[in-house]
Amino acid sequence: MKIIHTDLHRLRAPTTELSGGELVAPFECPERVEHILAELARRGRHEVVGPDAYGLDPVLRVHDADYVAFLQTAWDEWRAAGNAGEAIPTCWPSRRMTRMRVPRHIDGKLGYYCLANETSISDGTWDAAYAAAQVALTGAALVMGGERAAFSLCRPPGHHAAQDMYGGYCFLNNAAIAAQSMRDAGAERVAVLDVDFHHGNGTQAIFYERADVLTLSLHGDPDEAFPHFLGGADETGAGDGAGFNVNYPMPPGTGYTVWAEALDAAMARIRAFGAEAVVVSLGVDTFERDPISFFKLTSDDFTDYGARLAGMDLPTLFVMEGGYAVAEIGVNTVNVLDGFSGHSSPGTP
């Protein structure tokens, strides 16, 4: 399997995250990718290649142009306003605040476009997010060009980013951009299967009123887990998209038996939908020792569900999302790829 990767992800190196009432070192960090690359090199089963350049047009097929312009300039505006730290919003257009337009001041712009303020904007954020989108687009092109599967090792992740909102460590929705590019390349029906612990709220929002992209998400119950305000089983799409969004929320302590039943149900929906290609939002924060999640999957479970995904026998693009047990992220991620490729051993040291 070809792995698409760029060192430009390192430009996204924030130092602050609001967690538990404290500013802490971010859980989403450059070391995540380094551990995955090291495990790929250790096993030597997959080829790592760089991304091609596709420009902004495919990004703008998914994201609002004014939002993209905000991401491009937010850091410079923040610094020009005299701020010394990283950009974190302090005010949002919440309930009963009806002035729903973009303020001129950077403080207001941050609040308008942000869905969760654990995610600061720092120097290099835009460049890394843009590069991650090119990584996703390259993987999509490989799969549409005849590869059975590819893995876009994107960082920052993307599935929380909606048309015009960032948060949850996400700025551009890499999986949605890839899925749209597959549609534009001729695939009539594409499925996006999100196996990250957290609900793919951004992906759901982007495709919620469309019937050509089936979105499915296996995740922690939003009554108990971020992003809290989307991800219920009763959210099934609207308008033309009615019936084409499927959520599988699960409670704290969920183990692999229950999780795999949801995966099997999701794959059955994908088959019934008639998908011509699948984008897998691959978050491995379902791992039992992940610090900000509550599922109980083991490293061997990732190998098994990789093999299950292969059983769909569809062109498949894996797009990296979450996973914050940094020491184990390499093993767990590559276990999925190896399981998909037919390697039964989890490959642990």
Secondary structure, DSSP 8 states (H G I E B T S, - for coil): -EEE--GGGGG-----EEETTEEE--SS-THHHHHHHHHHHHH--SEEE------SHHHHTTS-HHHHHHHHHHHHHHHHTT--S-B-------TT----S--SSHHHHHHHHBS-TT--B-TTHHHHHHHHHHHHHHHHHHHHTT-SEEEE--SS--TT-BTTBBBTTBSS-HHHHHHHHHHHTT-S-EEEEE-SSS--HHHHHHHTT-SSEEEEEEEE-TTTSTT-SS--TT----GGGTT-EEEEEE-TT--HHHHHHHHHHHHHHHHHHT-SEEEEEE--TTBTT-TT----B-HHHHHHHHHHHHTT-S-EEEEE-----HHHHHHHHHHHHHHHHT--S----
